[in-house]
Amino acid sequence: MTQQIEVDAARAPPVLDIPVGEPTEGFDRWLHAQLGHATRGVSPSALLLAYVDWLSHLALSPAKQAELVHKAWRKALRLALYLAHATSPEAPCCIEPLPQDRRFADPAWHQWPFNLISQSFLLTQQWWHNATTGVRGVSKHHEEVVTFITRQLLDLCSPSNFVATNPLVLQRTLSTLGANLAQGAGHWWDDWERLKAGRPSAGSEAWGVGGNLATTPGKVVLRNSLVELIQYTPTTPKVHPEPILIVPAWIMKYYVLDLSPHDSLIRYLVDQGHTVFCVSWKNPGEAERDYGMEDYLRMGLYDALDAVGAIVPKRRVHAVGYCLGGTLLAIGAAAMARDGDDRLASLTLLAAQTDFTEPGEIALFIDDSEVAFLEDIMFDRGYLASDQMAGAFQILRSNDLIWSRGVRDYLMGERAPMTDLMAWNQDATRMPYRMHAQYLKRLFLRNDLAAARFRVAGKPVALGDVHVPVFCLGTETDHVAPWRSVYKLHVLTDTELTFVLTSGGHNVGVVSPPGHPHRHYRVRTRAADGKYIDPDLYLAQAEAKPGSWWPEWQRWLASRSGRLVTPPAVGAAAQGYAVLADAPGQYVLMR
C-alpha cells in the first residue's frame, strides 16, 4: 500500500557510516543472513555451544550418568507397576503433568491404552529434564537453552499431536467418518497459502483498523518521520487537567490499547474524564535502518511531550509506557530528571522491564553469539522481519500457540473464532537494524540502564533520579516481561511506587476491562524512601482482589490530578500542531 508520508527532514537522524570491514567479513555477514532465513533467526553457533557445553560436562560426570541410569530404571519400574492396573480408568497416575500442561486433561486420556501412552511420554519428558539439568560446570544460560530446545523436540513428538495416539481425535474421526481430517487438510492448505502470500490468519478479515478496531474518536496532531501523535476527543463535559501520554512499544501496533470498544483501555480513560494522547509508531523499513534508541527517544517521547505541552499548556503530564515503550519512557524520565525537566506528573509502566538480569525465557534467544547473528541478518535487510519476532514469541508458548492450535485446526478440523486481540496479534511490525542492535546489547547483554551506564545525549542516566510517583504493573504469566523482573524497579528507585500484579499474560493481563470474568489483581504501595520487600513477601502480603486493575489505576491517576476543567482544544495550529487526519492515522496502516 503506497502512502505519502510527511517527513520532517530536519528531524531525521543522520545516516551512520557503518563499516562493512574486509571483503571476507562482508561475505560472512551475507552467509549468516542467508542461514537466518532457514533457521528463523536462531544462531546455529549458539545452539552448538550450548549442547557442546552440556555434553562435554555430562561425558566427564560418571556419577551423573549413573544417576540418570538409575532414574531410567526407576521410571521403567513405575511404568511397569502402573501397567498392571492401567486398564482401570480409576487407576492412580504414576506421574502428573505440570500445572500448565493441559494436553492430557480430558478424561479420555485416562482410558486404556491412551493412559499408558501419555504416562510413558510424561515419564520420558521428566527423565530428559533430569538429564539436561544439574550437570556440574554447565553455564546457567547453556543449561536453559539445552533444556528448552530438548523440551521443544519432545513436544513435537507428544502423543497429543498424532491421530493414532490422541483419543479425542480418534473419537472425532470415527464420529465424522474422517470429515474432520478433510476439513483440517483444507485449513492447512489455506494457512499455507496465507503464509506464502504474507496474509494474516483466517478470520482476521472480520477485523479492521478504523472499522471495529482502533475506533476511539480522535485526531492526528503530530507527524514526524517516526511517529504520529493522536489526541482523543473528550466524551465528558469536564476533564482532569493533567493529560495522559501513552508510549506503546514499537514491537507492536499501538491499538492493542484501543481494540474493540469494550476492550479499549484508551476509550475507558477518555470516558473517565482524561485527556488522552497516544503515540502511533511508524512500521520501519529499509529507509529507517539507522534509527537508534536516541532517535526513538527524541522523535517518539520528546516530540510528543512538546506537542502535548503546546496543546495543554502549563500542565504536567501523566506518562504511560507499555512493554518496550515503558523501558523507553523510563530512560526518558531519568534523562529528564537529570536535566531538571519537570514536565512529568507521574510515571506508569505496564509490563515494562528496567533491569534485564532475569528477563525470562526470551533470554534464551539473546547471547553474544545470537546477537551477532541477528545483527548480520538485520544488516542485510536493514530491519528485523516481523515474522522472526513473532516466531520467537510463539516458540516460548509452543504448546498453547503452535501444537494445541495444530491439533484443533488440522486434526479436529475446527477453527477458533478470531478475537480482537488475536487479530491485532496478526498485525506484526519490524525493528530497525541500529535500534534493535543497541537495545539487545545495551539493555539485555550489558544491563546498562539498571547499572546507570545508559547514555542519553552523551551522559549516563540513573532511575534513582526519578522522584515522581510511579505506578508499575506486572502480569502473573508474562513470558516477555516476567513480573519478578518488572518488580526489580523497587531496587532502582526510591520514589513512591505502587506495584500491581494482575492475572493474565503480557497482553491479556493488560487488556483486562471491568466485567471480564476470572480476573484478579494485587496492589501495594511503597512510600518514598520506604523499606524494600522481596517479591515473595509482596505475594504473601498483597491480598488478591477480584476484577480488573483498570479502575484501581484510574483512581490512582485521579488522586494525583487537579480539579476538573473544561476540555482543551484539539490540536494547536498556532503552535504548529494542526489537525492532520482522523484517528487512527496513517502509520498504523503501514504493513
C-alpha positions in Angstrom: 0.0 0.0 0.0 1.7 3.2 -1.2 1.2 6.2 1.0 2.5 9.7 1.0 4.0 10.2 4.4 5.2 13.6 5.5 8.8 13.5 6.8 10.4 16.3 8.7 13.8 16.2 7.1 15.3 18.4 9.8 14.4 15.9 12.4 15.6 12.8 10.5 18.6 11.2 12.1 21.9 11.2 10.2 22.8 8.2 8.2 25.6 6.2 10.0 28.7 5.3 8.2 28.7 1.6 9.1 31.9 -0.1 8.2 31.4 -3.3 6.4 35.0 -4.4 7.1 37.1 -6.6 4.9 35.5 -8.4 2.0 35.6 -11.7 3.9 33.6 -10.1 6.7 31.1 -8.9 4.2 30.8 -12.4 2.9 30.4 -13.8 6.4 27.5 -11.3 7.1 25.8 -12.3 3.8 26.2 -16.0 4.7 24.7 -15.5 8.1 21.8 -13.6 6.7 21.1 -16.5 4.3 21.3 -19.0 7.1 19.0 -16.8 9.1 16.2 -17.4 6.6 16.4 -21.2 7.2 16.9 -21.1 11.0 14.3 -18.4 11.6 16.9 -16.1 13.1 18.3 -18.6 15.6 22.1 -18.8 15.6 23.4 -22.4 14.9 26.6 -21.5 16.8 24.7 -20.5 19.9 22.9 -23.9 19.9 26.1 -25.8 19.2 27.9 -24.1 22.0 25.1 -24.9 24.4 25.0 -28.6 23.5 28.8 -29.0 23.5 28.9 -27.4 26.9 26.3 -29.8 28.2 27.5 -32.9 26.5 31.2 -32.4 27.4 30.4 -31.9 31.1 28.0 -34.8 31.1 30.6 -37.0 29.5 33.0 -36.1 32.3 30.4 -36.8 35.0 30.2 -40.6 35.6 28.2 -40.1 38.8 25.6 -38.0 37.0 25.5 -40.7 34.2 24.9 -43.4 36.9 22.2 -41.3 38.5 20.5 -41.0 35.1 20.7 -44.7 34.5 19.2 -45.3 37.9 16.4 -42.8 37.2 15.7 -44.5 33.9 15.3 -47.9 35.7 13.1 -46.4 38.4 10.8 -44.8 35.8 10.6 -48.0 33.9 9.6 -49.8 37.1 7.0 -47.2 37.9 5.5 -47.6 34.4 5.6 -51.5 34.7 3.7 -51.3 38.0 1.2 -48.9 36.5 0.7 -51.2 33.6 -0.7 -53.8 35.9 -3.6 -51.5 36.7 -3.7 -49.4 33.6 -6.9 -51.0 32.2 -8.9 -49.4 35.1 -9.9 -45.8 34.5 -9.6 -45.2 38.3 -6.0 -46.3 38.4 -3.9 -43.5 40.0 -1.4 -42.0 37.7 2.3 -42.7 38.2 3.2 -39.2 37.2 1.1 -36.0 37.0 1.7 -33.4 34.2 2.9 -29.9 35.2 0.1 -27.5 36.2 0.4 -25.5 32.9 0.3 -28.7 30.8 -3.3 -29.2 29.7 -2.7 -31.7 26.9 -3.8 -34.7 28.8 -6.5 -33.2 31.0 -9.5 -34.7 29.2 -10.9 -37.9 30.8 -10.4 -39.8 27.5 -6.6 -39.8 28.3 -7.4 -42.0 31.3 -8.7 -44.8 29.2 -6.6 -47.7 28.0 -4.2 -47.6 26.1 -4.0 -43.8 26.0 -3.3 -43.6 29.7 -0.2 -45.8 29.2 0.9 -43.7 26.2 0.5 -40.4 28.0 2.2 -41.6 31.2 5.1 -43.0 29.2 5.5 -39.7 27.5 5.4 -37.7 30.7 8.0 -40.0 32.3 10.3 -39.7 29.3 9.9 -35.9 29.4 10.7 -35.9 33.1 13.8 -38.0 32.5 15.1 -35.6 29.9 14.6 -32.7 32.2 16.8 -34.6 34.8 19.4 -35.2 32.1 19.6 -31.6 30.9 19.7 -30.0 34.3 22.0 -30.3 37.3 25.2 -31.2 35.3 28.0 -29.5 37.2 30.0 -27.0 35.3 27.4 -26.2 32.6 26.7 -22.5 32.4 23.2 -21.5 33.5 22.4 -20.0 30.1 23.5 -23.1 28.2 21.6 -25.3 30.6 18.4 -23.3 30.0 19.0 -23.4 26.2 19.5 -27.2 26.1 16.5 -27.8 28.4 14.3 -25.5 26.3 15.3 -27.0 22.9 15.0 -30.6 24.3 11.5 -29.8 25.6 10.6 -28.3 22.2 11.7 -31.5 20.5 9.8 -33.7 22.9 6.7 -31.5 22.5 6.9 -32.1 18.8 6.7 -35.9 19.5 3.8 -35.6 22.0 1.1 -38.3 21.5 -1.5 -35.5 21.5 -0.1 -34.3 18.1 -0.9 -37.6 16.2 -4.2 -39.1 15.1 -3.4 -42.6 16.2 -2.4 -41.7 19.7 -4.9 -38.9 20.5 -8.2 -40.4 21.8 -10.1 -37.1 21.2 -9.0 -37.0 17.5 -9.8 -40.7 17.1 -13.3 -40.2 18.5 -13.9 -37.2 16.2 -12.6 -39.1 13.2 -14.9 -42.1 13.9 -18.0 -39.9 14.5 -17.5 -37.8 11.4 -16.2 -40.7 9.2 -13.0 -38.7 8.6 -14.6 -35.4 7.7 -12.6 -33.6 10.5 -9.3 -34.7 8.7 -10.6 -33.5 5.4 -11.6 -30.2 7.0 -8.2 -30.0 8.7 -6.4 -30.5 5.4 -8.4 -27.6 4.0 -7.4 -25.5 6.9 -3.7 -26.4 6.5 -3.8 -25.5 2.8 -5.4 -22.2 3.5 -2.9 -21.4 6.2 0.0 -22.4 3.9 -1.3 -20.1 1.1 -1.7 -17.3 3.5 1.8 -17.7 4.9 3.3 -17.7 1.4 1.4 -14.7 0.4 2.1 -12.8 3.6 -1.5 -12.5 4.6 -2.9 -12.8 8.1 -4.6 -15.9 9.5 -8.1 -16.9 8.6 -10.7 -14.8 10.4 -8.7 -11.7 10.5 -10.8 -10.2 7.7 -13.6 -9.7 10.2 -11.5 -7.1 12.0 -10.2 -3.9 10.5 -8.3 -0.9 11.9 -10.7 2.1 11.9 -13.6 -0.3 11.3 -14.1 -2.3 14.5 -10.6 -1.8 15.9 -9.0 1.4 17.0 -12.3 3.2 16.8 -12.0 5.7 19.7 -12.5 9.1 18.0 -9.5 11.4 17.8 -7.2 13.4 15.6 -3.6 13.1 14.5 -1.9 16.3 15.7 1.7 15.5 15.1 3.6 13.5 12.4 7.3 13.2 12.0 9.4 10.6 10.3 8.9 8.0 13.1 5.6 8.7 14.9 2.1 10.1 14.7 0.6 11.5 17.8 -3.2 11.0 18.3 -5.3 13.3 20.6 -8.5 11.7 21.5 -11.9 13.5 21.6 -13.3 14.1 25.1 -16.6 12.4 26.0 -17.2 14.2 29.3 -18.1 17.8 29.9 -15.2 18.2 32.3 -11.8 16.5 32.3 -8.8 16.1 34.7 -6.4 18.9 33.9 -3.3 16.8 33.6 -3.2 15.0 30.2 -2.1 11.4 29.7 0.5 10.5 27.2 0.8 6.8 26.2 4.0 5.4 24.7 3.3 1.9 23.4 6.0 -0.5 22.3 7.1 -0.3 18.6 7.3 -4.0 18.6 3.5 -3.9 18.4 0.8 -1.7 16.9 -0.5 0.8 19.4 -4.1 -0.3 19.1 -3.6 -3.2 21.5 -4.7 -0.4 23.9 -7.6 0.6 21.6 -9.2 -2.7 20.5 -12.9 -3.1 20.1 -14.8 -0.5 22.3 -15.3 -2.8 25.3 -11.6 -3.9 25.3 -10.2 -0.4 24.7 -8.1 1.0 27.6 -7.9 4.3 25.7 -11.7 4.6 25.4 -12.0 3.7 29.1 -9.6 6.5 30.1 -11.4 9.0 27.9 -14.8 8.0 29.4 -13.4 8.5 32.9 -12.6 12.2 32.1 -9.0 12.1 31.0 -7.4 13.9 28.0 -5.5 11.1 26.3 -2.7 11.3 23.7 -1.1 8.2 22.2 2.0 7.6 20.1 1.5 5.6 16.9 4.9 4.3 15.7 5.8 4.0 12.0 6.4 0.5 10.8 10.1 0.8 9.9 11.7 -0.5 6.7 15.0 -0.2 4.9 14.9 3.6 5.0 14.8 3.6 8.8 17.7 1.1 9.3 19.9 3.7 11.1 17.3 4.9 13.6 18.7 4.3 17.1 17.4 4.3 20.6 18.0 8.1 21.0 16.1 8.7 17.8 13.2 6.8 19.2 13.5 8.8 22.4 13.8 12.1 20.7 11.2 11.7 17.9 8.9 9.4 20.0 8.8 10.7 23.5 10.3 14.2 23.5 8.5 15.4 20.3 5.2 14.0 21.7 5.8 15.8 25.0 6.4 19.1 23.2 3.1 18.7 21.3 1.2 17.8 24.5 2.7 20.8 26.2 1.6 23.1 23.4 -1.9 21.8 23.3 -2.4 21.5 27.0 -0.1 24.3 28.3 1.2 24.7 31.9 0.1 21.2 32.8 2.3 18.3 33.8 1.8 15.0 32.1 0.9 11.6 33.3 3.2 9.5 31.1 2.4 5.8 30.4 4.7 3.3 28.8 3.8 -0.3 27.7 6.4 -3.0 27.3 9.4 -1.7 25.3 7.7 1.7 25.3 7.8 1.6 29.1 11.5 0.9 29.0 12.0 3.9 26.7 9.8 6.1 28.9 11.8 5.1 32.0 15.0 6.1 30.2 13.4 9.4 29.1 12.1 10.1 32.6 15.6 9.5 34.1 17.2 11.8 31.5 14.5 14.5 32.1 15.1 14.2 35.9 18.8 14.5 35.4 18.4 17.7 33.3 15.8 19.3 35.6 12.9 18.8 33.2 9.8 18.6 35.5 7.0 18.1 32.8 6.0 14.7 34.2 3.3 14.4 36.9 3.6 10.7 37.2 5.0 7.6 35.6 3.1 4.4 34.7 5.0 1.4 33.4 2.9 -1.5 32.1 4.7 -4.9 31.8 8.0 -3.0 31.2 11.4 -4.1 32.3 14.1 -1.8 33.6 16.5 -4.4 34.9 17.4 -7.2 32.5 19.3 -9.6 34.7 16.3 -12.0 34.7 14.3 -11.3 31.6 12.7 -14.7 31.4 12.7 -17.2 28.6 13.2 -14.6 25.9 16.8 -14.5 27.1 17.2 -18.0 25.6 17.4 -16.1 22.2 19.8 -13.5 23.5 23.6 -14.0 24.0 26.7 -12.7 22.2 26.5 -15.3 19.5 22.8 -14.8 18.9 23.0 -11.0 18.9 25.9 -11.1 16.4 23.9 -13.5 14.2 20.8 -11.2 14.4 22.9 -8.2 13.6 24.1 -9.8 10.4 20.5 -10.7 9.4 19.3 -7.2 10.1 22.3 -5.6 8.4 21.4 -7.4 5.2 17.8 -6.2 5.3 18.0 -3.1 7.4 15.5 -4.4 9.9 14.4 -7.5 11.8 11.4 -9.0 10.0 8.1 -9.2 11.8 7.7 -13.0 11.3 11.0 -13.6 13.0 10.0 -11.7 16.1 6.5 -13.2 16.2 8.0 -16.7 15.7 10.3 -16.3 18.7 7.3 -15.4 21.0 5.3 -18.3 19.6 8.0 -20.8 20.4 8.1 -19.6 24.0 4.5 -20.8 24.3 4.6 -23.5 21.7 2.1 -25.8 23.5 -0.5 -23.0 23.5 0.3 -21.2 20.3 1.6 -23.9 17.9 0.8 -27.5 18.9 -2.6 -27.1 20.5 -3.7 -24.9 17.6 -2.4 -27.5 15.1 -4.4 -30.3 16.8 -7.5 -28.1 16.9 -7.3 -26.8 13.3 -5.8 -29.7 11.4 -6.7 -32.8 13.3 -10.0 -31.9 14.9 -11.0 -29.8 11.9 -12.1 -26.8 14.0 -11.3 -23.1 13.8 -11.3 -21.0 17.0 -13.2 -17.7 16.5 -10.8 -14.8 15.8 -11.0 -12.2 18.6 -9.9 -8.6 18.5 -6.7 -9.4 20.4 -5.9 -12.3 18.1 -6.5 -10.1 15.1 -4.2 -7.4 16.5 -1.5 -10.1 17.1 -1.5 -10.8 13.4 -0.6 -7.2 12.6 3.1 -7.5 13.3 5.8 -4.9 13.0 9.5 -4.7 12.1 12.5 -3.5 14.1 15.2 -1.2 12.6 18.8 -2.6 12.5 20.5 0.0 14.6 17.8 0.4 17.3 17.4 -3.3 17.8 21.1 -4.0 18.0 21.5 -1.2 20.6 18.5 -2.5 22.5 19.9 -6.0 22.7 23.4 -5.0 23.5 22.9 -2.1 25.9 19.9 -3.5 27.8 19.8 -7.3 27.5 23.5 -8.1 27.4 25.0 -5.2 29.4 22.0 -4.1 31.5 23.2 -0.5 31.2 20.0 1.1 32.4 19.9 -0.7 35.8 23.7 -0.1 36.2 23.3 3.7 35.4 25.5 3.3 32.3 22.9 4.0 29.7 23.8 7.3 27.9 21.4 9.9 26.6 22.9 12.9 24.9 26.3 11.7 25.9 25.7 11.4 29.6 24.5 8.5 31.7 21.1 8.4 33.3 20.0 6.8 36.6 16.5 5.7 37.5 17.2 6.8 41.1 16.9 10.4 39.9 13.2 9.9 39.1 11.1 11.3 42.0 7.6 11.4 40.6 5.0 8.8 41.7 5.3 5.5 39.8 2.5 3.0 39.0 4.1 -0.3 37.9 2.1 -3.2 36.5 3.3 -6.8 36.3 1.3 -9.8 34.9 1.4 -13.2 36.5 2.1 -15.4 33.5 4.2 -13.0 31.4 6.7 -14.7 29.1 8.0 -11.4 27.7 8.5 -9.3 30.9 8.2 -11.7 33.9 6.7 -9.9 36.8 9.6 -10.6 39.1 11.8 -8.9 36.6 9.5 -5.9 36.4 9.4 -5.8 40.2 13.1 -5.0 40.3 12.2 -1.4 39.8 11.8 -1.3 43.6 15.6 -1.6 43.9 16.3 1.0 41.2 14.2 3.9 42.6 13.3 5.3 46.0 10.3 7.3 44.9 6.7 6.4 45.8 5.9 3.2 43.9 2.6 1.4 43.6 3.1 -2.1 42.3 0.1 -4.0 40.9 0.3 -7.7 39.9 -2.6 -8.8 37.7 -3.8 -12.2 36.4 -3.0 -13.0 32.7 -0.1 -12.7 30.4 1.8 -9.9 28.7 -1.2 -8.8 26.6 -4.2 -10.4 28.2 -3.2 -9.1 31.6 -3.0 -5.5 30.3 -6.2 -5.7 28.2 -8.3 -6.5 31.2 -11.5 -4.4 31.1 -14.0 -4.3 34.0 -16.6 -7.0 33.9 -14.3 -9.7 32.4 -14.7 -12.9 34.4 -12.0 -14.7 36.3 -9.7 -11.6 36.7 -7.9 -10.5 39.8 -5.1 -8.3 40.9 -2.9 -7.4 43.9 -1.8 -3.9 44.9 0.7 -2.5 47.3 2.3 1.0 47.6 5.8 1.6 48.9 6.2 5.1 50.2 9.1 7.3 49.1 12.2 6.0 50.8 10.1 3.1 52.1 11.6 -0.3 53.0 12.1 -2.9 50.3 10.2 -6.1 50.5 11.1 -9.0 48.2 8.6 -10.4 45.6 7.7 -13.5 47.7 6.8 -11.3 50.6 4.8 -9.0 48.3 2.9 -12.0 47.1 2.1 -13.1 50.6 1.1 -9.6 51.9 -0.8 -8.2 49.0 -4.3 -9.6 49.0 -5.8 -10.7 45.7 -8.8 -8.5 44.7 -11.4 -9.7 42.2 -11.9 -7.8 39.0 -9.9 -5.5 36.7 -7.0 -3.4 37.7 -8.2 -0.6 35.4 -10.4 1.2 38.0 -7.5 0.9 40.5 -5.2 2.7 38.1 -7.8 5.3 37.2 -8.3 6.1 40.9 -4.6 6.4 41.3 -4.3 8.8 38.4 -7.3 10.9 39.6 -5.9 11.2 43.1 -2.8 12.7 41.6 -4.6 15.1 39.3 -6.2 18.6 39.9 -9.8 19.7 39.9 -11.9 19.0 36.8 -11.7 21.7 34.0 -13.1 22.3 30.5 -11.5 20.0 27.9 -8.7 21.5 25.9 -9.0 22.2 22.2 -7.9 19.5 19.8 -4.6 20.5 18.3 -2.8 23.8 18.5 -2.4 25.1 14.9 -0.8 28.4 16.1 2.0 26.4 17.8 2.5 24.1 14.8 0.2 21.3 15.8 -2.7 21.5 13.4 -5.1 18.6 12.9 -3.6 16.4 10.2 -6.0 13.5 9.9 -8.6 11.5 11.8 -7.6 8.7 14.2 -6.2 6.1 13.8 -3.9 7.9 11.3 -1.7 6.6 8.5 1.3 4.9 10.2 -0.8 2.2 11.9 -2.0 1.1 8.5 1.6 0.5 7.2 2.4 -3.2 6.5 
